[in-house]
Amino acid sequence: MSQSFFPHRRVFPGLSLMFIVGSWFLFDPPESMAASKWVGTWACAPYAAGTNTPPAPYLENNTLRQIVRCSIGGDTLRVKFSNITAATPVTLNSVSIAVQAQTGGSAIDLATLKQLQFNGSASVTMAAYAEVISDPVAFPLTPGMNLTISIHYGQCKTASDMTHHYGSRTDSYLLAGDQTQAATFGGAVVIERWYTIATIDVLMPDSAAAVAVLGNSITDGYGLHGGPNNKWTDKFSERLLANPATAQVGVLNLGIGATLLTTSGVGRFQHDILDQSGLRWIIVFYGVNDINAGLSANDIINACKNLIAQAHAHSVRIYGATITPFKGHSYYSTAHEAVRKEVNQWISTPGNFDRWIDFDKALRDPADAEKLQAAYSNDWLHPNAEGYKLLGASVDLNLFVGGDTTFAQADYETHFFEPECAIVGGNWEIQTDALASHGQYVMVKTGTQSLNEAPAGAESVIAVPFSIDTVGNYTMYARLNCPTYNDDSYWVKMDDGQFQMYNGLVTSGWEWKKFNTYALITGDHTLTVAYREDGAKLDKICISNADSAPTGMGEDAENLCDPTGFRHSIAKPEGYALEQNYPNPFNPTTTIRFTLPHAEKVTMSIFNNRGQLISNLHAGRLNEGSHQFVWNACDLSSGIYFCRVYLERDRIYSRRMLLIK
């Protein structure tokens, strides 16, 4: 099947590029750093609990024992805990892991009990909207093992925004006090939910990898109960483990019930899917809720294209699964069925997804292709237990053999800019909004309009300088908030061209709007935005030759500014952070900040866009905290450069920098 490639981020010939994450780049590590890597063996998608908060005695100062089924095994693991939806901190006083006893339930094999640590401490506090990863721990995790995770909580507010996953389909056990060392949880309150836990990674050889599944309630196991190994992804994992050619493939289930591909799926794709360790393949089994919500086939297909673009920009293969029938359920109508068929036709057309998995064919009734077979139906929308088994059995294991995830490298290139950090004329004002990228947007002063022609003078425009590496057609997008038809227009021009009027850009909140497409040559350019109507709010600009529009707040901008003149220090960082250099673009010096959660050996190097080493800024051990480096490029020509940070084991990060002289 032919491959398709729609990246959001430029792939540079000559670079050993493996993953691109927004404006963060993961490159092939040197051989000395590639002996082993982290690969996901279990995961769930964290989201806010809403009304599904835990019952009395609640989590605060008490212990919750949760059971998960891992896929691949290993001798060293780490666990990620999530508070990503909560506005208040959560303290984990202590956390233990153990093998679930053969008797099942809350019982554990005490001989396997291990306590996790966090930067050498038994306890850790997750800040609001934060996640933490435990220190690596030696643990004999065998393939398919049921692992218990017992958390003795400290501070933990019971609230609708607390982080959980509803569809555990297996029991968790809540007891008062610190019970992390207990062999069993007799008398516990039983909850069929997961709280706080997010992922488990194992240290594996380079040949190992993970497949992550993005989906809704069918992937999340709607209708199943009584154990951690009954979803279709568990059956799929069992087959992978039993096959020598795929025995080192981890399976990560990131399904969330009652969600839409076009909203939740696209919005959480980066965090829930692309950020998984050792990711090599993705399965997308999504869309039936979108159909019921009245979305068109084009809406669903465009969302799929967005995911394909992001996956390919990470050199990850992405497979589409056809949407299963639902005649007999309230979702069904002839119009909805027409949308399902159109989407499935697109999914199964070569050149769209890398490959496709025909779940529709696996479950449909031969006598009525619009219905599930009765033997596999729960409610004519969701499969029953036998239907889930059949889904897991219908996936072709040959799709997960080998390590080929390299795509034909096309010259796609995308640039993001913050207008408030560009050259802003005096008639514009910089406003703040927590929902805006970087917390700020630009709006012309109230009462300032130019309806019939573009205003003259530097005070009336925002000038955005940028540089293009690849000749071609580039589309401008802007993230706008234009509440009414009286404040929804701009004048825009590229380089020395004529201003064009763009009207009718009214939005519902912050939205990306498409402007013009320009034929650009390699080199420097300037985009100029002038006001037309006051009240139109401009948050972010994207210029791209890819064929999909940005989503959310877009990627990190190349031109970040710091109008306050200072940055908040980080007393104890929760994770690694390579900030965008400041200023950017720069001439000839720029500052680079890198944050470490603990002391570690670090190499920071500068490369040009041909992959040639320019300079080593640092090589050696750095202590925990934030570190600042200044790079002087006075002897170099204008162009794109990369700051690349190599850490111990397989962590490698990079930032794109633009030197303009």
Steps between C-alpha positions, in 0.01 A plus 500: 500500500636840409605740770364848558692779668352821638736633769448823691872553531780513246711184460853591404695280257825372643380498860438172679155616600279255684242698694373855475284617789361847428818708497679231705708251303611151597799378303669161477730484802865405459570126522642544850160630614279255313560173685155515659192719502172549678198337340142523624347178634175646638318831483162662545376841388465737799211744517290685756275290724192719478235322711714185526695604808598224746260418785570523873750472658638684191864504393651760733714330771380159380629222273368398159615168350451479123562208263619531142594245238840568344585386149875454448733409786840619616730520800480877560191718499375847582147630565349835400239661725270775379332803654463656158137612534499623860537857624638385837816301588493129586751340736601136474634412845619160384443266207563126482473255212461123512379205299131424548459169682360207308189518716422833335317791657709731717745229613867536404808281504689662790830359377477733198414819692711803403474863605530766232711809546494844347837667462617280787204577728208276594252787462427759237253783449359554154428864431171606347474381138825304532626143465792317662700192408647267759868414512585180311460192718622145449195277474451161329203596282395206287294539179127521569550544876228649722677769701362675810577864575420607858501875570487649848375851431568810702340816371236408242192714457183315400375713212356472153836594344700223667681277251355156435411246233145371513534186288728284712250210464674353805470564872718732708509479880489788749601468868559758773859587596826374355440149367770494231670200666181302563467151350129550436237771540232325703198721558604749234262724311496372142512751213495409131721794399866596471631816665836677461681220312584570135776285343751225572821477297757220494864519398535303178744439215481718191302236312201542736223751434144591593171533315257756641127479432286814480128439531172542683284269713548188286877523552438595864305176550145621555286225656792297638568439868690275733860504390791694351539283188169502315517791254565434132845654539582240768410215263706669231794525741475133592539409134798732458673350804443146375656579162884499513521770233284742704571390858666833581209718388322683782131588469368826645124554521414872489127470444254733672128432483248755373764712325528632146792455264460852365530665842641278776696272269681778318545705816659224709697333222831657600481422872319168494656347189810673365661548842496125574841337544634284219206578271527343153139440392158657558154352445211747465160339566274802538212690347167342589422764762586770247248349260231505768589861582422600141856545374548446129724243337733783398524617863606152611734449204668836559559405864659175381722696262610717790601192704676344202698821450609507862589130508708522185678806633618268780586218254228289660279271294127556544228248417129570468230259618164508326197608705281207602123487420233633737162429342254418778652760733370855550805629310367350178336689216536470127691829497736383774555171320593690184765693695639177650532343156670808356750516786571127478554531126759769564668301779534197273633696201876451445704813552298638792590308816817292468290185530147425609337248734151387402310485831180566303539177307598306812177575690231575242210269426547327160126525449486874582829691471356793696462289817729319742467125509262419784754260653747787544264781602451658839260780402538512119769766538753344738623142466449247779790306654517262204491794260794664676695175474427487128625855451826412676531188287438681172805729504775390258816452709715550191426872529723506810804310375827683448617849570429679174336829591693724264292683242595651170629837607300781344585867526223608736562799719295680766570819696308644797526859625368703794380837357575679829864395461528625141548864392183657641389850396383759751133474403488146639461388861620179664228343716503199733279191484569165665343327199742668258832349400774630729220670696484806271342627180508819290207731422490840333404789728126550543351738244785450251371370167590507131212346309562602139876460465797382700629760746837660430801526730700269721279585799207326327653160430653193655805378307604135536842417351570134427714275286400217265719196429296340223352670196126440459147612582446608860166567666450757773274411793419723796353415840228760552220599732253711301169504692282682243484596134596856600845392621614219275734631230865584422723621219793264428790500254810290436833675439454793256167380364167678526283491811199271471186534710381199701147546631239265648740344751248484783577223751358327806782557745859441384514332158752453220396674177654446158623806313694493172748263334829648376767368263821551696864449411776395736623782722369788707143633481274738693131453569319826576164519678304827512176574683165547329237480779568547868403223741665221299746312722813341350670230707735301277615467139591183312670481160516148355528303178336197663139438403337497842408792723639537853297393803481622858760767571730363231865423556753710687572827324842579359489861623442498874525822700509583869341842549532492880879477480523204736406136524376312801759271649425131551587389851452130439415406142253222433661398172733580215447828314699640210351845450490680168807721475442869573502715302406307188568608227831630640813689396765404598444369856216302651428342837409133542349365821483135596341351812589169667288318761818345647877506451603340172767496232408744222647583160364812331605554138417730209445362148422665169211385282727253319567315823856629536630568851565872554580524869480316833355732765532252785621146566488366853283457806238761595319529830123499543336826401496752218817577305571783258739506205580784262596423142679758288458445126694810389715301256211314337269586216122542525300183502344223708697332776412237760589481866507131586519361855623144557419342837581166655332201339256594222389856577590743224331836445545777247380851425494680167665845502502770235801730453422813294777753430 
